Amino acid sequence: MQNISFYQDAFKSYLDAYITNKKPETLYDPIRYILKLGGKRLRPVLTLMTAEIFKCDYKKALDAALSIEVFHNFSLVHDDIMDDAPLRRGRKTVHEKWNVNTGILSGDAMLILAYQLFEKYDPLKFQTLAKLFSKTALEVCEGQQYDIDFETRDDVTIPEYLIMIEFKTAVLIGAAMKMGAIVAEASEEDQMAIYDFGKNLGIAFQLQDDYLDAFGDPKTFGKQIGGDIIENKKTYLYLKALEFSNNDDRYQLEDLFSINPKDNTDKIETVKQLFISSGSSDETKSAIEEYTNKAFSVLETINISDDKKSVLKQFGEQLMKRSV
């Protein structure tokens, strides 16, 4: 087993070799652009790490890891178009730098390229990887549609929200880990268990992202604090605050989430205070811990050595202690 930075460096080298100049440039330049924007490469790193956990050379999982990363970035390109987002990781989004049509077409090409990468595996692995990929990709689309639907609904429930973040975010983390297990030829029981580990960790990760959006350190978070509040997003924090608040506070919160003032400073601070006073912020931290512990419980059932379980647990703990 190597440390995370080793897998990040190995993956970056493989990605750089994959991103070559191809024609037409107007199709492939946007693909190279989005893939070079960086990020922590969490999902491909998990694929490589999982392969080695199941006693397989991580190099054999590089194409599966690359497929996950290409698909993830495809979804970002299309999400940015739907959200009309001007920036991604501090740089212009693809549709802003080029145009919407180029963004759609380059995104479509990335989805095809993601599938194409499985062709490097033997027929049985190809079939297993492609089947998992198809299921996951469709769930990500379903999660995105739920997220869009929630924007115009006033009756979103906590269970619905948890399904949305499971599909939109968590299943891809679970799939990234399961792909590593598939390449390593782990047992079906271990493949499913490592998937559940990743999925539960992914739910905790997204809940923590919701929390940090409101209460993170502006110097380290990397995004505007209160972005979800400005956009009136019905996050776990918001839904729990509605559930726990008295009638007056609930009315105030609903009113704040129906307006879009030019200066959001007062709105953000008032909403954050309502999150705290209602107990929503503490409940969100408890939910993060609950799903993290669910992941760790699944970990105990996987047929790997205790030292490898410890590595995965340490990774999960580091993920949950992040401030960005």
C-alpha positions as CSV (number, residue, x, y, z in Angstrom):
1,M,0.0,0.0,0.0
2,Q,1.2,3.5,-0.9
3,N,0.1,6.9,0.5
4,I,-2.5,9.0,-1.2
5,S,-0.1,11.4,-2.8
6,F,1.7,8.5,-4.5
7,Y,-1.6,7.4,-6.2
8,Q,-2.4,11.0,-7.1
9,D,1.0,11.5,-8.8
10,A,0.7,8.1,-10.6
11,F,-2.8,8.9,-11.8
12,K,-1.8,12.4,-12.9
13,S,1.0,11.0,-15.0
14,Y,-1.3,8.5,-16.7
15,L,-3.9,11.2,-17.3
16,D,-1.3,13.6,-18.8
17,A,-0.3,10.8,-21.2
18,Y,-4.0,10.2,-22.1
19,I,-4.7,13.9,-22.9
20,T,-3.1,14.2,-26.3
21,N,-3.8,16.6,-29.2
22,K,-6.6,15.2,-31.4
23,K,-8.8,16.7,-34.1
24,P,-11.1,18.4,-34.3
25,E,-9.5,20.7,-31.8
26,T,-12.9,22.3,-31.1
27,L,-14.1,19.0,-29.7
28,Y,-11.0,17.8,-27.9
29,D,-9.5,21.0,-26.5
30,P,-12.4,21.5,-24.1
31,I,-12.0,17.9,-22.9
32,R,-8.3,18.5,-22.2
33,Y,-9.1,21.8,-20.6
34,I,-11.6,20.4,-18.0
35,L,-9.4,17.3,-17.3
36,K,-6.4,19.6,-16.6
37,L,-8.3,21.8,-14.1
38,G,-7.1,19.6,-11.3
39,G,-8.8,18.7,-8.0
40,K,-8.0,16.1,-5.5
41,R,-8.7,13.2,-7.9
42,L,-10.5,11.5,-5.0
43,R,-12.4,8.9,-7.1
44,P,-9.6,7.6,-9.3
45,V,-7.3,7.5,-6.2
46,L,-9.9,5.3,-4.5
47,T,-10.0,2.9,-7.5
48,L,-6.2,2.5,-7.5
49,M,-6.1,2.1,-3.7
50,T,-8.8,-0.5,-3.7
51,A,-7.1,-2.6,-6.3
52,E,-4.0,-2.7,-4.1
53,I,-6.0,-3.5,-1.0
54,F,-7.2,-6.6,-2.8
55,K,-3.6,-7.6,-3.7
56,C,-3.5,-6.2,-7.3
57,D,-0.9,-4.0,-8.9
58,Y,-2.6,-0.5,-9.0
59,K,-1.3,-0.1,-12.6
60,K,-3.9,-2.6,-13.8
61,A,-6.6,-0.3,-12.5
62,L,-5.4,2.8,-14.2
63,D,-7.9,2.6,-17.1
64,A,-10.8,2.0,-14.7
65,A,-9.7,5.0,-12.6
66,L,-9.4,7.1,-15.7
67,S,-12.9,6.1,-16.8
68,I,-14.3,7.3,-13.5
69,E,-12.4,10.6,-13.7
70,V,-13.5,11.2,-17.3
71,F,-17.1,10.5,-16.4
72,H,-17.0,12.7,-13.4
73,N,-15.7,15.6,-15.4
74,F,-18.3,14.9,-18.1
75,S,-21.0,15.3,-15.5
76,L,-19.4,18.6,-14.3
77,V,-19.4,20.1,-17.8
78,H,-23.1,19.3,-18.2
79,D,-24.0,20.4,-14.7
80,D,-22.2,23.7,-15.3
81,I,-24.4,24.3,-18.4
82,M,-27.6,23.5,-16.5
83,D,-26.5,25.8,-13.6
84,D,-25.2,28.5,-16.0
85,A,-22.1,28.5,-13.8
86,P,-19.4,30.9,-14.9
87,L,-16.5,29.3,-12.9
88,R,-15.2,25.8,-12.1
89,R,-12.2,25.5,-9.7
90,G,-11.6,29.2,-10.2
91,R,-11.4,29.0,-14.0
92,K,-14.0,29.6,-16.7
93,T,-16.4,26.8,-17.3
94,V,-16.2,25.0,-20.6
95,H,-19.5,26.5,-22.0
96,E,-18.2,30.0,-20.9
97,K,-14.8,29.6,-22.5
98,W,-16.2,28.1,-25.7
99,N,-20.0,28.0,-26.0
100,V,-23.0,25.9,-24.9
101,N,-23.1,23.7,-28.0
102,T,-19.4,22.8,-27.7
103,G,-19.9,22.1,-24.0
104,I,-22.8,19.6,-24.8
105,L,-20.9,17.9,-27.6
106,S,-17.5,17.7,-25.7
107,G,-19.4,16.3,-22.7
108,D,-21.1,13.7,-24.9
109,A,-17.7,12.7,-26.2
110,M,-16.3,12.3,-22.7
111,L,-19.1,9.9,-21.8
112,I,-18.2,7.7,-24.8
113,L,-14.5,7.9,-24.0
114,A,-15.2,6.8,-20.4
115,Y,-16.9,3.6,-21.8
116,Q,-14.1,3.1,-24.3
117,L,-11.5,2.8,-21.6
118,F,-13.1,-0.5,-20.4
119,E,-12.2,-2.1,-23.7
120,K,-8.6,-2.6,-22.5
121,Y,-9.9,-5.3,-20.0
122,D,-10.6,-8.9,-20.8
123,P,-14.3,-9.6,-21.9
124,L,-15.5,-10.7,-18.4
125,K,-14.0,-7.7,-16.6
126,F,-15.2,-5.4,-19.4
127,Q,-18.8,-6.7,-19.0
128,T,-18.7,-6.4,-15.2
129,L,-17.2,-2.9,-15.3
130,A,-19.5,-1.7,-18.0
131,K,-22.6,-3.0,-16.2
132,L,-21.6,-1.2,-13.0
133,F,-20.8,1.9,-15.0
134,S,-24.2,2.0,-16.7
135,K,-26.0,1.6,-13.5
136,T,-24.0,4.3,-11.8
137,A,-24.2,6.8,-14.7
138,L,-28.0,6.5,-14.8
139,E,-28.2,7.0,-11.0
140,V,-26.1,10.1,-11.3
141,C,-28.5,11.5,-13.9
142,E,-31.4,10.6,-11.6
143,G,-29.7,12.4,-8.7
144,Q,-29.2,15.5,-10.8
145,Q,-32.8,15.5,-11.9
146,Y,-34.0,15.2,-8.2
147,D,-31.7,18.2,-7.4
148,I,-33.3,20.2,-10.2
149,D,-36.8,19.2,-9.1
150,F,-36.1,20.2,-5.5
151,E,-35.5,23.8,-6.7
152,T,-39.2,24.3,-7.4
153,R,-40.6,22.2,-4.6
154,D,-41.5,23.3,-1.1
155,D,-42.2,19.8,0.3
156,V,-38.8,18.1,0.0
157,T,-38.3,15.5,2.7
158,I,-35.1,14.3,4.5
159,P,-35.4,10.8,3.0
160,E,-35.8,12.3,-0.5
161,Y,-32.7,14.6,0.0
162,L,-30.6,11.6,1.2
163,I,-31.6,9.6,-1.9
164,M,-30.6,12.6,-4.1
165,I,-27.1,12.9,-2.6
166,E,-26.7,9.2,-2.7
167,F,-27.4,9.1,-6.4
168,K,-25.7,12.4,-7.4
169,T,-22.5,11.9,-5.3
170,A,-22.2,8.8,-3.3
171,V,-22.8,6.1,-5.8
172,L,-19.9,7.3,-7.9
173,I,-17.5,7.0,-4.9
174,G,-18.9,3.5,-4.2
175,A,-18.4,2.5,-7.9
176,A,-14.9,3.9,-8.0
177,M,-14.0,1.5,-5.2
178,K,-15.9,-1.4,-6.6
179,M,-14.1,-1.0,-9.9
180,G,-10.8,-1.4,-8.2
181,A,-12.1,-4.6,-6.5
182,I,-13.4,-5.9,-9.9
183,V,-10.0,-5.4,-11.6
184,A,-8.4,-7.1,-8.6
185,E,-10.8,-10.1,-9.0
186,A,-12.0,-9.8,-5.4
187,S,-15.0,-11.9,-4.4
188,E,-18.5,-10.6,-5.2
189,E,-19.2,-10.3,-1.4
190,D,-16.1,-8.1,-1.0
191,Q,-16.9,-6.1,-4.1
192,M,-20.4,-5.3,-2.7
193,A,-19.0,-4.5,0.7
194,I,-16.3,-2.1,-0.6
195,Y,-19.1,-0.5,-2.7
196,D,-21.2,0.0,0.4
197,F,-18.2,1.4,2.3
198,G,-17.6,4.0,-0.4
199,K,-21.3,4.9,-0.8
200,N,-21.8,5.5,2.9
201,L,-18.5,7.5,3.0
202,G,-19.8,9.4,0.0
203,I,-23.1,10.4,1.8
204,A,-21.1,11.6,4.8
205,F,-18.8,13.5,2.4
206,Q,-21.7,15.3,0.8
207,L,-23.4,16.1,4.1
208,Q,-20.1,17.5,5.3
209,D,-19.9,19.6,2.1
210,D,-23.3,21.0,2.9
211,Y,-22.1,21.8,6.4
212,L,-18.8,23.4,5.3
213,D,-20.7,25.5,2.7
214,A,-22.3,27.3,5.7
215,F,-19.7,27.0,8.4
216,G,-16.4,26.3,6.7
217,D,-13.3,28.5,6.9
218,P,-13.5,31.0,4.0
219,K,-9.6,30.9,3.7
220,T,-9.6,27.1,3.1
221,F,-13.0,26.1,1.7
222,G,-12.2,27.2,-1.9
223,K,-15.8,28.4,-2.5
224,Q,-17.9,31.3,-1.3
225,I,-19.2,30.6,2.2
226,G,-23.0,30.5,2.1
227,G,-23.3,29.7,-1.6
228,D,-26.1,27.2,-0.9
229,I,-27.9,29.8,1.2
230,I,-27.6,32.4,-1.6
231,E,-29.0,29.9,-4.1
232,N,-31.8,28.9,-1.7
233,K,-30.7,25.2,-1.9
234,K,-32.7,22.9,0.2
235,T,-29.8,21.1,1.9
236,Y,-29.9,18.8,4.9
237,L,-29.1,21.8,7.1
238,Y,-32.2,23.7,5.8
239,L,-34.6,20.8,6.0
240,K,-33.5,19.9,9.5
241,A,-33.9,23.5,10.6
242,L,-37.5,23.5,9.2
243,E,-38.2,20.3,11.1
244,F,-36.7,21.6,14.4
245,S,-37.8,25.3,14.4
246,N,-40.8,26.9,16.1
247,N,-43.4,28.4,13.8
248,D,-41.9,31.9,13.8
249,D,-38.4,30.7,13.0
250,R,-39.7,28.4,10.3
251,Y,-41.7,31.2,8.7
252,Q,-38.6,33.4,8.8
253,L,-36.4,30.7,7.3
254,E,-38.9,30.0,4.5
255,D,-39.1,33.7,3.8
256,L,-35.3,34.1,3.6
257,F,-35.2,31.1,1.1
258,S,-37.7,32.8,-1.2
259,I,-35.7,36.0,-1.7
260,N,-32.6,37.0,-3.7
261,P,-31.2,40.2,-2.3
262,K,-28.4,42.1,-4.0
263,D,-26.3,41.9,-0.8
264,N,-26.6,38.5,0.8
265,T,-24.4,39.2,3.9
266,D,-27.4,39.7,6.3
267,K,-29.3,36.8,4.8
268,I,-26.4,34.4,5.2
269,E,-25.7,35.4,8.8
270,T,-29.4,35.1,9.8
271,V,-29.8,31.7,8.2
272,K,-26.6,30.4,9.9
273,Q,-27.9,31.6,13.3
274,L,-31.2,29.8,12.6
275,F,-29.3,26.6,11.7
276,I,-27.4,26.9,15.0
277,S,-30.3,27.8,17.3
278,S,-32.7,25.2,15.8
279,G,-30.1,22.4,16.5
280,S,-29.8,21.7,12.7
281,S,-26.0,22.3,12.6
282,D,-25.5,19.8,15.4
283,E,-27.9,17.3,13.9
284,T,-26.0,17.6,10.6
285,K,-22.7,16.8,12.3
286,S,-24.3,13.8,13.9
287,A,-25.5,12.6,10.5
288,I,-22.0,12.9,9.1
289,E,-20.7,10.8,12.0
290,E,-23.5,8.3,11.6
291,Y,-22.8,7.6,7.9
292,T,-19.0,7.6,8.6
293,N,-19.6,4.9,11.2
294,K,-21.9,3.0,8.8
295,A,-19.0,2.9,6.4
296,F,-16.6,1.7,9.1
297,S,-19.0,-1.0,10.2
298,V,-19.1,-2.4,6.6
299,L,-15.3,-2.3,6.6
300,E,-15.2,-4.9,9.3
301,T,-16.9,-7.4,7.1
302,I,-14.4,-7.2,4.2
303,N,-12.0,-10.1,3.8
304,I,-8.7,-8.0,4.0
305,S,-6.0,-7.7,6.6
306,D,-6.5,-5.5,9.7
307,D,-3.7,-3.2,8.6
308,K,-5.5,-2.6,5.3
309,K,-8.8,-1.9,7.1
310,S,-6.8,0.5,9.2
311,V,-5.6,2.3,6.1
312,L,-9.2,2.7,4.8
313,K,-10.4,3.8,8.2
314,Q,-7.7,6.4,8.4
315,F,-8.6,7.6,4.9
316,G,-12.2,8.0,6.0
317,E,-11.3,9.8,9.2
318,Q,-9.0,12.3,7.2
319,L,-11.8,12.9,4.7
320,M,-14.2,13.7,7.5
321,K,-11.8,16.1,9.3
322,R,-11.3,18.2,6.2
323,S,-11.9,21.9,6.3
324,V,-12.1,22.3,2.5
